[in-house]
């Protein structure tokens, strides 16, 4: 990776994070908000990977990479719980409307 590539990763991650934050604020649908949180996590991961670069002669810093791997695990778990809650709320709303 070169300095230009690290800068590209950082700017791309910032762009993804900005777009995801906009969608998170403007979306009314819960599913779209979950997707926005996932895109935000990818943007932050790209920024962290870009910050791990220390130059052509030095190895990459392993701490940001560890944070990215941990973030992936947390993101998958959180997304699964959020989707299950949305499904539960949707089923509850359908049962509530059917009982009227």
Secondary structure, 3 states (H helix, E strand, C coil): CCHHHHHHHHHHHHHHHHHHHHHHHHCCCHHHHHHHHHHHHHHHHHHHHHHCCCCCCCCCCHHHHHHHHHHHHHHHHHHHHHHHHHHHHHHHHHHHHHCC
